[in-house]
Structure formats: C-alpha cells, structure tokens
C-alpha cells in the first residue's frame, strides 16, 4: 500500500539522519 511505502521511506531517512548525526559528533570529538 502507499502508506507502507511512505512509512518505509520515512524510517530509512530517519535512520540515515541518525547515522550522519553520530558521525558528525564523532568527527567533532576528534577535532577537540
């Protein structure tokens, strides 16, 4: 169904955003 497709895309985006956020924090910690 369309709802399921939309949900899967949204969850993928959220997971990707979380990974990017963690990597940015790690890089910032290394700079310190």
N, C-alpha and C positions, 0 to 999 in steps of 0.2 A: 504493500500500500504506500501511498505518498507520505503518509505520516511517519512510517517506519524509516523510509529513505531520508527524510528530513532529520529525524532523530539521530540516525547513524552519522550523518554528515556533521551535525552539531557536536556530537560527542567526540568525533575524531578531531574537530577543530579545538575543542576544549583540551583534549589530551596533548595535542601538538603545542598549544599555548602554554600548558603547564611545563612541558619539557623545555621549551625555549626559555621560560622564566627561570627554571632551575639552572640551565646552562649559563644564563646571564649572571645569576647570583654567584655561581662558581667562579666565573671569569673575574667578577668584581672582587671576590675574596682573594683571588690570586694576585690581583693588582695591589691590594693592600699589603 
